[in-house]
Amino acid sequence: MFDRQIGYDAEGNKQHGRSPYFGFSISLVTALFATFLVAGIFADDFSLPGESLEMTALLAPTATEPVVAEPEKAASAAPRSSSQSVPTRTALVARVDEAQFVPTKIGVEKSNVPPRPYGPVDLGKVNDNGPRSSGTGRPDGVSDGNEQTFGPKNPSTSKVDETEPDIAPPPVVDRRPKFLGIITSKATYLPKPQYPAIAEKMGMSGSVSVQVVIDEQGRVISATASTSNAIFRDNAVRAARQARFSPTLLSNVPIKVTGIIVYHFTR
């Protein structure tokens, strides 16, 4: 019932409904709200950190070919001036390293013409090696023989070792006694043994060999009789101990020797 009530004002005019006004107000407020909302969304910055980088910074750099510098061209050799002449020879004599040229005859006299140098050479009236270069040798590698082109100019003479040579040590002499065999001829004093009285009465005879050792001074230091008759043995050894001999030298050094003295007992 109330939905269909109709209102009147004081003058009795019929009042219309307020729905159009409310609809217009709500539409206006909604439009303004939507406008501010959209503007706020676009005005605010919703980007994440790092999104402001350019895409070119995220791409790998393209490989560029290294620029190769062109080598500088070597300065061309300056042409020789008219004052610089090539070597000249009165005759073209082959060098020793030119094996393709075989001499037709063998000369017995030294040639006055030097062999031709490396490089260009002209025939002329004189033998000239051409101008000298500023270096230590000739540009063609040939020297005229008047100046040393390699090594020290004034080589120092080697000093002669003035120290005395080492004195050789004296030879080692074997001082072991040397056996000389029968040494009766080397004796300087050789007494005769006494003939035993018993052997003389019995008419006995015999020989005794006594081995002796002689020192560096020629003295007998040991005497030993070999197997023989015991009657003659003691007298033979006693006589051998009294004997004297000349010293035996080995490399001018006296040494001990051994020998044998033979005593004959006869009547």
C-alpha positions in Angstrom: 0.0 0.0 0.0 2.8 2.4 0.8 4.5 1.7 -2.5 1.7 3.4 -4.2 1.3 6.4 -2.0 1.3 9.7 -3.8 2.5 12.8 -2.1 1.2 16.4 -2.5 2.8 19.7 -1.5 1.3 22.6 0.4 -0.3 24.0 -2.7 -1.8 20.8 -3.6 0.6 19.9 -6.4 1.4 16.3 -6.9 4.9 15.3 -5.9 7.0 13.0 -8.2 9.3 10.2 -6.9 13.0 10.8 -5.9 14.3 7.7 -7.6 15.8 9.6 -10.6 17.8 11.9 -8.3 19.2 9.0 -6.3 20.1 7.1 -9.5 21.8 10.1 -11.0 23.8 10.7 -7.8 24.8 7.1 -7.5 25.9 7.0 -11.1 28.0 10.2 -10.7 29.6 9.0 -7.5 30.4 5.6 -9.1 31.9 7.3 -12.2 34.1 9.6 -10.0 35.2 6.6 -7.9 36.0 4.6 -10.9 37.9 7.5 -12.4 40.0 8.1 -9.3 40.6 4.3 -8.9 41.9 4.0 -12.4 44.0 7.1 -12.1 45.5 5.8 -8.8 46.3 2.5 -10.4 48.2 4.1 -13.3 49.8 6.7 -11.0 51.2 4.1 -8.6 54.5 2.1 -9.4 53.8 -1.6 -9.1 57.1 -2.7 -10.8 59.6 -5.1 -9.0 63.2 -4.2 -8.3 65.4 -4.6 -11.3 62.6 -4.3 -13.9 63.8 -0.8 -14.9 66.8 -2.3 -16.6 66.9 -2.1 -20.4 66.6 -5.3 -22.3 69.9 -4.5 -24.0 71.7 -4.9 -20.7 70.4 -8.4 -20.3 71.5 -9.6 -23.7 75.0 -11.1 -24.2 77.3 -8.8 -26.1 77.9 -9.8 -29.7 81.3 -11.1 -30.5 83.2 -8.6 -32.5 86.2 -9.5 -34.6 89.5 -8.1 -33.4 90.9 -5.5 -35.6 94.1 -6.7 -37.0 96.6 -3.9 -37.6 98.2 -4.1 -40.9 102.0 -4.6 -40.7 103.9 -1.6 -41.7 105.6 -2.0 -44.9 109.4 -2.1 -44.6 111.0 0.9 -45.8 112.4 0.2 -49.2 116.1 0.4 -49.5 117.3 3.7 -50.6 118.8 3.5 -54.1 122.5 3.8 -54.3 123.6 7.2 -55.2 125.9 7.8 -58.1 128.9 8.1 -55.7 128.3 4.5 -54.4 129.6 2.0 -56.9 129.4 -1.8 -56.9 132.6 -3.9 -56.4 134.7 -4.3 -59.5 137.1 -7.1 -60.6 139.6 -7.3 -63.4 138.5 -10.9 -63.9 135.7 -13.0 -62.5 137.3 -15.6 -60.2 134.9 -18.1 -58.7 134.6 -18.4 -54.9 135.6 -21.7 -53.2 131.9 -22.4 -52.4 130.9 -22.3 -56.1 131.4 -25.9 -56.9 129.7 -25.6 -60.3 132.7 -23.9 -61.7 135.5 -26.4 -62.4 138.9 -25.0 -63.2 140.3 -26.0 -66.6 144.0 -26.0 -65.4 145.9 -26.0 -62.2 147.8 -22.9 -61.3 151.1 -22.9 -59.5 151.1 -19.1 -58.7 148.8 -17.2 -56.4 146.3 -15.1 -58.3 146.3 -11.4 -57.7 142.6 -11.2 -58.4 140.4 -11.9 -55.3 137.3 -14.0 -55.8 134.2 -12.2 -56.8 132.0 -11.1 -53.8 128.4 -12.0 -53.2 126.0 -9.7 -55.0 126.5 -7.7 -58.1 130.0 -7.1 -59.5 131.3 -5.3 -62.5 134.3 -5.8 -64.7 136.8 -3.0 -64.4 140.4 -2.0 -64.6 141.0 -2.3 -60.8 140.0 -4.7 -58.1 137.7 -2.8 -55.7 135.4 -4.0 -53.1 133.2 -0.9 -53.3 132.2 1.5 -50.5 132.3 0.4 -46.9 129.1 0.2 -44.9 128.6 1.8 -41.5 128.5 -1.6 -39.8 131.4 -3.7 -38.7 131.4 -5.8 -41.9 130.6 -5.5 -45.6 127.0 -5.8 -46.7 127.9 -8.6 -49.1 129.7 -10.6 -46.5 133.1 -10.3 -48.1 136.1 -8.7 -46.4 139.0 -7.2 -48.2 141.4 -8.8 -45.8 142.8 -5.5 -44.4 140.5 -5.3 -41.4 139.1 -7.8 -39.0 135.4 -8.0 -39.2 134.6 -10.4 -36.4 135.8 -11.1 -32.9 137.7 -8.7 -30.6 140.0 -6.2 -32.3 142.8 -6.8 -29.9 142.5 -10.2 -28.4 144.1 -10.3 -25.0 147.0 -12.8 -24.8 146.3 -15.6 -22.5 148.4 -15.5 -19.4 150.9 -18.3 -19.1 150.5 -20.3 -15.9 153.7 -19.5 -14.1 153.1 -21.8 -11.3 155.6 -24.6 -10.9 154.5 -28.0 -12.1 153.5 -30.5 -9.5 156.5 -32.5 -8.3 155.8 -36.2 -9.1 155.8 -38.3 -5.9 158.8 -40.7 -5.5 158.2 -44.2 -6.9 157.0 -46.7 -4.4 159.7 -49.2 -3.8 158.9 -52.7 -2.7 161.1 -53.3 0.3 160.4 -57.0 0.6 163.6 -59.0 0.4 164.6 -60.1 -3.1 166.1 -63.5 -3.7 169.3 -63.2 -5.7 170.4 -66.9 -5.7 174.1 -67.6 -5.0 175.6 -64.2 -3.8 179.1 -65.2 -3.2 180.3 -62.8 -5.9 178.7 -59.8 -4.1 180.5 -60.4 -0.8 183.0 -57.8 0.3 184.2 -60.0 3.2 183.6 -63.8 3.2 185.5 -65.7 6.0 186.3 -69.4 5.6 184.7 -71.7 8.1 186.9 -73.6 10.5 187.3 -77.3 9.5 185.9 -79.4 12.3 188.6 -81.5 14.1 186.4 -84.6 14.2 185.9 -84.4 10.4 189.6 -83.9 9.9 190.5 -86.9 12.0 187.9 -89.0 10.2 188.8 -87.6 6.8 185.3 -86.5 6.1 184.3 -83.9 3.5 181.1 -82.2 2.3 179.2 -79.1 1.3 176.8 -76.9 3.3 174.4 -74.4 1.7 173.5 -71.5 4.0 170.5 -69.3 3.2 171.2 -65.7 4.5 169.1 -62.5 4.8 171.1 -59.3 4.1 169.9 -55.9 5.3 170.2 -52.5 3.5 173.7 -52.0 4.9 175.0 -55.4 3.6 175.1 -57.1 7.0 173.8 -60.7 7.5 170.9 -60.6 9.9 169.8 -64.2 9.5 171.5 -67.5 8.5 170.0 -70.9 8.1 171.8 -74.1 7.0 170.0 -76.5 4.7 170.0 -80.3 5.3 173.6 -81.4 5.4 176.1 -83.2 7.6 175.6 -81.9 11.2 179.4 -81.9 11.7 179.9 -79.0 9.2 176.6 -77.2 9.8 177.5 -75.1 12.9 180.8 -73.9 11.5 179.2 -72.9 8.2 176.5 -70.9 9.9 179.0 -69.1 12.1 181.1 -68.1 9.1 178.1 -66.9 7.2 177.0 -64.6 10.0 180.4 -62.8 9.8 180.2 -62.2 6.0 179.6 -58.7 4.6 178.1 -57.7 1.3 177.7 -54.6 -0.9 174.2 -53.0 -0.5 171.7 -54.0 -3.2 169.9 -50.9 -4.8 166.5 -50.9 -6.4 165.7 -47.5 -8.1 168.6 -46.1 -6.1 167.0 -47.3 -2.9 168.8 -50.0 -0.8 166.7 -53.0 -0.1 166.9 -56.3 1.8 167.9 -59.4 -0.2 168.2 -63.1 0.4 170.8 -65.4 -1.0 172.7 -68.6 -0.6 176.3 -69.2 0.4 177.8 -72.6 -0.4 180.7 -73.8 1.8 182.8 -76.8 0.7 184.7 -78.7 3.3 187.5 -80.7 1.6 191.0 -82.0 2.5 
